[in-house]
Amino acid sequence: MAEFLVLGAGMVGVSTALALQARGHDVALVDRKAPGRETSYGNAGVIQAEAAEPYALPRDSATLLRYALGLSNDVTWTAAGAARMAPALWRYFRNSAPARHEAISRTYARLTARATADHAPLIAASGQENLVAREGLAMLFRDPAAFEAAAADAERVRSLYGTRFRAMDGAAYRREDPALAADPAGAVHWLDSWSCADPGALTAGYADLFARRGGRALLGDADSLEAAGAGWRVATAEGPVEAAQAVVALGPWSPPLLARFGLRVPMIFKRGVHGHYNAPRLPVRPFLDAANGVVAAGMVAGLRVTTGAALAGRDAPVDLRQLERGARGLSGLIALGPRVEEPQWSGVRPCLPDMLPLVGPAPGRPGLWLHFGHGHQGFTLGPTTAGILAGMIDGAPEDGFAALRPEGRI
């Protein structure tokens, strides 16, 4: 009988298993798929040290109207998806008010400031250094006014949180990155972010490290979780596995599981898709094409183009229009080459209305712990919040992260 079941083998779950293991606990990691095959597989691969402030909903009427009319590729939506998520979206909108967002960001920035340092020992121990680059993240702008506004906002963020950046003339940036086919109006280059050429492989490498250190990674059905005496039981391919305690780290699949235990978790599901292209040249670092709402990043599989957010629901059919529109716009900035033939990936970013992940004990369910809701930053923050959770479990001081606890939030 293990001490802990960790349900979910994405970056958040694998990091949880490693953090508990590092504190001497016996851990079984359970997922229906091999580690790193869901959202952790297909993201843009950036460890976003620059993301000191979580993504807020716009509150100006002009931007909201553009979203409503489908004029922006940053966010798309369906009526059915938005209707199902309406209560959570309303809370998200209210938490995006300046004063509330500022308070949330004070906690969030302390998480992202630790992200690369918390990944570093795992990257080294798992032997994945070849997948990770430390060249930062660029945001490229076609419109001079948009660039000037972004540079001013980057300076505001730097002054508040110490995030380092360079604001660059577009021609100068293109000289640094010969993969670009045209000069942007300008670039904001965030210096402290890292990137990964295969985020699914990095997650799987962390899982292999967990196994080499004595952990068990099992294929199993998290939906089979049930109370078993004073502990918990889950069905796996190797038979039922029991543990004294369980951690739910299932990202967007967490709410339906927890509903069976009387826990209602409001969540906004932001779908994303990617496509790979046989580009003749890969960029020196990932970049956001701000005008078209897509991130372009060099990957093992080619140039990965990853979309923004589609508010369509967790189980909605995959819609490629956001990717196709973004790729068409991006093609004027970098040569894409032909699309790689591969199964179409899509993933869902699990966003909570207050933009902070849930980290801590499940209210009213002794021995059950929650670790999900990282929104766009599960890949970035998995090791950081895993360390915080493991400390909570062992009774260590929370170091000012009480805002992450589930009490009063679900």
C-alpha positions as CSV (number, residue, x, y, z in Angstrom):
1,M,0.0,0.0,0.0
2,A,1.5,3.3,-1.1
3,E,1.4,6.4,1.0
4,F,0.1,8.6,-1.9
5,L,-1.8,8.1,-5.1
6,V,-1.1,11.0,-7.6
7,L,-3.8,11.1,-10.3
8,G,-2.6,12.7,-13.5
9,A,0.7,12.4,-15.3
10,G,1.0,15.8,-16.9
11,M,3.7,18.2,-15.8
12,V,1.7,19.1,-12.6
13,G,1.1,15.4,-11.6
14,V,4.6,14.2,-12.4
15,S,6.1,17.1,-10.5
16,T,3.9,16.3,-7.6
17,A,5.0,12.7,-7.6
18,L,8.7,13.8,-7.6
19,A,8.2,16.4,-4.9
20,L,6.5,13.9,-2.5
21,Q,9.1,11.3,-3.4
22,A,11.9,13.7,-2.6
23,R,10.4,14.1,0.9
24,G,10.6,10.3,1.5
25,H,7.0,9.3,0.6
26,D,6.0,6.2,-1.3
27,V,4.1,7.3,-4.4
28,A,2.1,5.7,-7.2
29,L,1.5,7.9,-10.2
30,V,-1.7,7.0,-12.2
31,D,-3.0,8.1,-15.5
32,R,-5.0,6.7,-18.4
33,K,-2.1,7.5,-20.8
34,A,1.6,7.6,-20.6
35,P,3.1,10.6,-18.9
36,G,3.1,13.9,-20.8
37,R,0.5,12.9,-23.5
38,E,-2.2,15.5,-22.8
39,T,-1.9,19.3,-22.4
40,S,1.7,18.9,-21.3
41,Y,2.5,17.4,-24.7
42,G,1.2,20.1,-27.0
43,N,1.8,23.5,-25.4
44,A,4.2,26.1,-26.7
45,G,7.0,24.7,-24.5
46,V,7.9,27.9,-22.7
47,I,8.8,28.0,-19.0
48,Q,7.4,31.5,-18.7
49,A,9.4,33.3,-16.0
50,E,8.1,36.6,-17.5
51,A,4.4,35.7,-16.9
52,A,4.3,37.6,-13.5
53,E,0.7,38.5,-14.0
54,P,-1.9,35.9,-15.0
55,Y,-4.0,36.5,-18.1
56,A,-6.9,38.7,-17.1
57,L,-10.1,39.1,-19.1
58,P,-10.1,42.5,-20.9
59,R,-12.5,45.0,-19.4
60,D,-12.5,47.6,-22.1
61,S,-15.6,47.5,-24.4
62,A,-13.6,47.8,-27.7
63,T,-11.6,44.6,-27.0
64,L,-14.6,42.7,-25.7
65,L,-16.6,43.7,-28.8
66,R,-13.7,42.4,-31.0
67,Y,-13.9,39.1,-29.2
68,A,-17.7,39.0,-29.4
69,L,-17.6,39.6,-33.2
70,G,-14.8,37.1,-33.8
71,L,-12.4,39.8,-35.0
72,S,-9.5,38.7,-32.8
73,N,-7.6,35.5,-33.2
74,D,-6.4,35.7,-29.5
75,V,-9.7,34.4,-28.2
76,T,-12.5,32.6,-30.0
77,W,-15.7,31.2,-28.5
78,T,-18.8,29.2,-29.2
79,A,-22.2,30.1,-27.8
80,A,-22.7,26.7,-26.2
81,G,-19.3,26.8,-24.6
82,A,-19.6,30.3,-23.3
83,A,-23.1,29.6,-21.9
84,R,-21.9,26.5,-20.0
85,M,-19.0,28.5,-18.5
86,A,-21.0,31.7,-17.9
87,P,-20.9,31.7,-14.1
88,A,-17.2,31.0,-14.0
89,L,-16.5,33.6,-16.7
90,W,-18.5,36.2,-14.8
91,R,-16.3,35.5,-11.7
92,Y,-13.2,35.7,-13.9
93,F,-14.3,39.0,-15.2
94,R,-14.9,40.4,-11.7
95,N,-11.5,39.1,-10.6
96,S,-9.9,40.9,-13.6
97,A,-10.8,44.3,-12.1
98,P,-7.5,46.2,-11.6
99,A,-7.4,46.1,-7.8
100,R,-8.3,42.4,-7.6
101,H,-5.9,41.5,-10.4
102,E,-3.1,43.4,-8.7
103,A,-3.6,41.4,-5.5
104,I,-3.7,38.1,-7.4
105,S,-0.6,39.0,-9.3
106,R,1.4,39.6,-6.1
107,T,1.0,35.9,-5.4
108,Y,1.3,34.7,-9.0
109,A,4.5,36.6,-9.5
110,R,6.2,34.9,-6.6
111,L,5.4,31.6,-8.3
112,T,6.7,32.5,-11.8
113,A,9.8,34.0,-10.3
114,R,10.8,30.5,-9.0
115,A,9.8,28.6,-12.1
116,T,13.2,28.1,-13.9
117,A,15.1,27.5,-10.7
118,D,12.6,24.8,-9.7
119,H,12.8,23.1,-13.1
120,A,16.6,23.3,-13.3
121,P,17.5,20.4,-11.0
122,L,14.9,18.2,-12.6
123,I,16.1,19.0,-16.1
124,A,19.6,18.1,-15.0
125,A,18.8,14.9,-13.1
126,S,16.5,13.6,-15.9
127,G,19.2,14.2,-18.5
128,Q,17.1,16.6,-20.6
129,E,19.4,19.5,-21.0
130,N,19.5,19.0,-24.8
131,L,15.8,19.9,-25.0
132,V,16.0,23.2,-23.1
133,A,17.2,26.6,-24.3
134,R,17.7,29.6,-22.2
135,E,17.2,32.3,-24.9
136,G,14.0,33.9,-23.5
137,L,10.7,34.6,-25.2
138,A,10.0,37.3,-27.7
139,M,6.8,39.2,-28.5
140,L,6.8,40.6,-32.0
141,F,4.5,43.5,-33.1
142,R,3.5,44.5,-36.6
143,D,2.0,47.9,-35.4
144,P,4.3,50.6,-34.0
145,A,1.7,51.8,-31.6
146,A,1.1,48.3,-30.3
147,F,4.8,47.9,-29.8
148,E,5.2,51.1,-27.9
149,A,2.3,50.2,-25.6
150,A,3.7,46.8,-25.0
151,A,7.2,48.1,-24.3
152,A,5.7,50.6,-21.8
153,D,3.8,47.8,-20.1
154,A,6.9,45.6,-20.0
155,E,8.6,48.4,-18.1
156,R,5.7,48.6,-15.7
157,V,6.0,44.8,-15.1
158,R,9.8,45.0,-14.7
159,S,9.5,47.8,-12.1
160,L,7.0,45.8,-10.1
161,Y,8.4,42.3,-10.3
162,G,12.0,42.6,-11.6
163,T,11.3,40.7,-14.8
164,R,14.1,41.5,-17.3
165,F,13.4,42.4,-20.9
166,R,14.8,44.3,-23.9
167,A,12.6,46.5,-26.1
168,M,14.1,46.3,-29.6
169,D,13.7,47.9,-33.0
170,G,12.2,45.3,-35.4
171,A,15.1,45.5,-37.9
172,A,17.6,45.0,-35.1
173,Y,15.6,42.0,-33.8
174,R,15.5,40.4,-37.3
175,R,19.3,40.7,-37.5
176,E,19.4,38.5,-34.4
177,D,16.9,36.0,-35.8
178,P,17.6,35.3,-39.5
179,A,14.6,32.9,-39.6
180,L,12.3,36.0,-39.9
181,A,11.3,36.9,-43.4
182,A,10.3,40.5,-42.6
183,D,11.0,43.2,-40.0
184,P,8.4,43.5,-37.3
185,A,7.7,47.0,-36.0
186,G,9.4,46.1,-32.7
187,A,10.1,43.3,-30.3
188,V,9.8,42.8,-26.6
189,H,12.4,40.2,-25.6
190,W,11.8,38.7,-22.2
191,L,15.2,37.5,-21.0
192,D,14.6,35.0,-18.2
193,S,12.2,32.6,-19.8
194,W,13.3,29.2,-21.0
195,S,12.0,27.0,-23.8
196,C,11.7,23.3,-24.5
197,A,11.9,21.6,-27.9
198,D,9.6,18.8,-26.8
199,P,7.5,19.5,-23.7
200,G,5.9,16.1,-23.8
201,A,9.4,14.4,-23.8
202,L,10.5,16.6,-20.9
203,T,7.5,15.6,-18.9
204,A,8.1,12.0,-19.8
205,G,11.8,12.4,-18.8
206,Y,10.7,13.7,-15.4
207,A,8.4,10.6,-15.0
208,D,11.4,8.4,-15.9
209,L,13.4,10.1,-13.2
210,F,10.6,9.4,-10.7
211,A,10.6,5.7,-11.8
212,R,14.4,5.5,-11.5
213,R,14.1,6.9,-8.0
214,G,11.8,4.0,-7.0
215,G,8.4,5.4,-7.9
216,R,5.6,3.5,-9.7
217,A,3.9,5.0,-12.8
218,L,0.8,3.0,-13.6
219,L,-1.9,3.1,-16.3
220,G,-5.2,3.4,-14.7
221,D,-8.6,5.1,-14.6
222,A,-8.7,8.1,-12.2
223,D,-12.5,8.1,-12.4
224,S,-12.4,4.9,-10.5
225,L,-11.1,6.7,-7.4
226,E,-13.1,5.7,-4.3
227,A,-12.7,5.9,-0.6
228,A,-11.3,2.7,0.9
229,G,-11.4,2.5,4.6
230,A,-9.3,5.4,5.9
231,G,-7.6,5.8,2.5
232,W,-8.2,5.7,-1.2
233,R,-8.3,3.1,-4.0
234,V,-8.0,3.4,-7.8
235,A,-8.2,0.8,-10.5
236,T,-5.1,0.3,-12.6
237,A,-3.9,-2.1,-15.3
238,E,-2.1,-4.0,-12.5
239,G,-5.2,-4.2,-10.4
240,P,-6.5,-2.0,-7.6
241,V,-4.0,0.2,-5.9
242,E,-4.6,1.7,-2.4
243,A,-3.0,4.6,-0.6
244,A,-3.5,6.5,2.6
245,Q,-3.8,9.8,0.7
246,A,-4.5,10.9,-2.9
247,V,-3.7,14.0,-4.9
248,V,-6.0,15.0,-7.8
249,A,-3.7,16.6,-10.4
250,L,-6.0,16.0,-13.5
251,G,-6.1,19.5,-14.9
252,P,-9.4,20.0,-16.8
253,W,-10.6,16.5,-15.8
254,S,-10.5,17.3,-12.1
255,P,-14.0,18.9,-11.7
256,P,-16.1,15.9,-12.8
257,L,-14.1,13.6,-10.6
258,L,-14.5,15.8,-7.6
259,A,-18.2,16.4,-8.2
260,R,-18.7,12.7,-7.1
261,F,-17.3,13.7,-3.7
262,G,-19.5,16.8,-3.4
263,L,-16.8,19.3,-4.4
264,R,-17.9,21.8,-7.0
265,V,-15.1,23.4,-8.9
266,P,-15.8,26.3,-11.3
267,M,-13.5,26.2,-14.3
268,I,-13.0,27.9,-17.6
269,F,-11.8,25.6,-20.3
270,K,-9.5,27.3,-22.8
271,R,-8.9,24.9,-25.7
272,G,-5.7,25.2,-27.7
273,V,-4.4,23.4,-30.8
274,H,-1.0,23.2,-32.5
275,G,0.4,22.3,-35.9
276,H,3.9,21.6,-37.0
277,Y,5.5,22.9,-40.2
278,N,8.6,21.9,-42.1
279,A,10.0,25.4,-41.9
280,P,13.3,26.0,-43.8
281,R,14.7,27.7,-40.7
282,L,13.6,27.7,-37.1
283,P,13.6,30.8,-34.9
284,V,16.3,31.4,-32.4
285,R,13.7,31.6,-29.7
286,P,9.9,31.2,-29.4
287,F,7.9,34.3,-30.3
288,L,4.4,35.5,-30.0
289,D,3.0,37.0,-33.2
290,A,0.9,39.5,-31.3
291,A,-1.2,40.5,-34.4
292,N,-2.3,36.9,-35.0
293,G,-2.5,35.5,-31.5
294,V,-0.2,32.5,-32.1
295,V,3.2,31.4,-30.7
296,A,5.9,30.0,-33.1
297,A,8.5,27.8,-31.5
298,G,11.2,25.5,-32.9
299,M,10.5,21.9,-31.8
300,V,12.0,18.5,-32.5
301,A,9.0,18.0,-34.9
302,G,9.5,21.3,-36.7
303,L,8.1,24.7,-36.3
304,R,5.2,24.5,-33.8
305,V,2.4,27.0,-34.1
306,T,0.2,27.1,-31.0
307,T,-3.1,28.9,-30.7
308,G,-4.5,31.2,-28.0
309,A,-7.7,30.3,-26.2
310,A,-10.9,28.9,-27.6
311,L,-13.8,29.1,-25.1
312,A,-15.6,26.1,-26.5
313,G,-15.8,23.7,-23.6
314,R,-13.6,20.8,-22.5
315,D,-15.2,18.2,-24.8
316,A,-16.0,20.3,-27.8
317,P,-15.0,19.1,-31.3
318,V,-11.6,20.3,-32.4
319,D,-11.9,23.5,-34.6
320,L,-8.8,24.4,-36.6
321,R,-9.9,27.8,-37.8
322,Q,-8.0,29.6,-35.1
323,L,-4.8,27.7,-36.1
324,E,-5.3,28.2,-39.8
325,R,-6.0,31.9,-39.5
326,G,-3.0,32.4,-37.2
327,A,-0.7,30.4,-39.6
328,R,-1.8,32.5,-42.6
329,G,-1.0,35.7,-40.7
330,L,2.3,34.3,-39.4
331,S,3.5,33.3,-42.8
332,G,4.2,36.9,-43.7
333,L,6.7,37.0,-40.8
334,I,8.4,33.6,-41.1
335,A,8.5,30.9,-43.8
336,L,6.3,28.0,-42.5
337,G,6.9,25.4,-45.1
338,P,4.5,22.5,-45.6
339,R,2.3,21.2,-42.7
340,V,3.7,18.1,-41.1
341,E,1.3,15.1,-41.4
342,E,0.5,14.0,-37.9
343,P,-2.5,13.3,-35.7
344,Q,-4.2,16.5,-34.8
345,W,-3.4,17.5,-31.2
346,S,-5.6,19.6,-29.0
347,G,-5.5,20.3,-25.3
348,V,-7.5,22.2,-22.7
349,R,-6.0,24.8,-20.3
350,P,-7.7,24.5,-16.9
351,C,-8.4,28.1,-15.7
352,L,-10.0,29.0,-12.4
353,P,-12.0,32.2,-12.0
354,D,-9.4,33.8,-9.6
355,M,-6.5,32.8,-11.9
356,L,-4.6,31.0,-9.2
357,P,-4.1,27.2,-9.0
358,L,-5.7,25.1,-6.3
359,V,-3.0,23.8,-4.0
360,G,-4.0,22.1,-0.7
361,P,-6.4,19.9,1.1
362,A,-9.8,19.1,-0.3
363,P,-12.4,20.7,2.0
364,G,-14.2,18.0,4.0
365,R,-12.3,15.1,2.5
366,P,-9.5,14.0,4.8
367,G,-6.5,12.6,2.9
368,L,-7.5,14.1,-0.4
369,W,-5.4,16.9,-1.9
370,L,-5.9,19.2,-4.8
371,H,-3.3,20.4,-7.3
372,F,-4.7,21.8,-10.5
373,G,-6.1,24.9,-12.2
374,H,-2.8,26.4,-13.5
375,G,-4.5,27.8,-16.6
376,H,-1.8,28.5,-19.3
377,Q,1.1,27.8,-16.9
378,G,0.9,24.2,-15.8
379,F,4.1,23.4,-17.7
380,T,5.8,26.5,-16.2
381,L,4.6,26.1,-12.6
382,G,4.3,22.3,-12.1
383,P,7.5,21.9,-10.1
384,T,7.0,25.1,-8.1
385,T,3.5,24.4,-6.9
386,A,4.4,20.7,-6.4
387,G,7.0,21.8,-3.9
388,I,4.5,24.0,-2.1
389,L,2.0,21.2,-1.9
390,A,4.5,18.7,-0.6
391,G,5.5,21.2,2.0
392,M,1.8,21.7,3.1
393,I,1.4,18.0,3.4
394,D,4.4,17.7,5.6
395,G,3.4,20.7,7.7
396,A,6.1,23.0,6.5
397,P,5.4,26.8,6.7
398,E,3.4,28.0,3.7
399,D,5.6,31.0,3.0
400,G,2.8,33.3,2.2
401,F,1.0,31.0,-0.3
402,A,-2.2,30.6,1.7
403,A,-4.1,32.1,-1.3
404,L,-3.6,28.9,-3.2
405,R,-5.5,26.8,-0.7
406,P,-8.9,25.5,-1.7
407,E,-10.9,26.7,1.3
408,G,-13.3,29.4,0.3
409,R,-12.6,29.0,-3.4
410,I,-14.7,26.0,-4.3
